[in-house]
Amino acid sequence: METQNAIVGASFHSSVPKIQIPKIHLHSSLPKIRSPKWIAPKIQFSSTSQTSIAKRRSTQCRNSTEKIESNNKADESKRKLRRKNMAVFVSGGGSNFRSIYEATLNGSVHGDVVVLVTNKQDCGGAEFARDNCIPVIVFPKRKDGEEEQEVFSVEDQLVIALRSYKVDFILLAGYLKLIPVELVRAYPKSILNIHPSLLPSFGGKGYYGMKVHKAVIASGARYSGATIHYVDEQYDTGRILAQRVVPVLAKDTAEDLAARVLHEEHKLYADVAAALCEERITWREDGVPLIQSKENPDYYL
């Protein structure tokens, strides 16, 4: 029986083949994933490029430093200057007067409007002055509906009044009366007027307001503008100090041109008032006045 069992066991084991389970190498079959390495790009500068960059940086620093120093010097020189007193003369709405006054408030003009003179006590300029506590002088006075023909002298009431306000400069901003000779002599090289054309064209007696712009358009002129000049004993003949140019367009009306010129007048008069108060007006040997640049004293506007 044992012999039989042995035979059966032997035959069973011999009939079943041996199964070999292959060894799976997990680590070898999976690809290795490497973590990325961040490599900063290498930028090589030649000695020439490094020099140019250094120079550029140096120039930028120097320019910014010079600009700061220039601004500081301008502010310092302005602080040393006495604020100037200005009298403004108007006959109408006084928009140029308002632009000058606003420039004194925002610091653009190193001065103050201390008195307003007008020949029309109810005009817009006079009302604006009263609203802002600026004294108003009416000149010339009217008598029986007509202007008084007063003879001026250095001791005249108007001159005395202006001197009582310690007026340094007189700015005419749409004042339609001829300034008396005695007043011109009392304030030499200190009275300015603004005219709505490029003088000497379209100036003189009778050229004011819309009459100027109508004449410019009728002439076919391609350009007009605003002129600020010193006042002498005649209408619009004093030395020219500054001008701004505007185009005259093909379909312009007098009103269109007037508005374009007036816009430049406001900016120009404020700039000139600033130059006056900062004592940047110089006179050439031939008697021509020039405005010295605020940023560059060697440059003239």
Secondary structure, DSSP 8 states (H G I E B T S, - for coil): -HHHHHHHHHHHHHHS---------HHHHS----------------HHHHHHHHHHHHHHHHHHHHHHHHHHHHHHHHHHS--EEEEEEESS--HHHHHHHHHHHTTSSSEEEEEEEES-TTSHHHHHHHHTT--EEE-S-EETTEE------TT-HHHHHHHHTT--EEEESS--S---HHHHHHSTT-EEEEESS-TTTT-STT--THHHHHHHHHHT-SEEEEEEEE--SSSS-S-EEEEEEEE--TT--HHHHHHHHHHHHHHHHHHHHHHHHTT-EEE-TTS-EEEB-SS-TT-B-
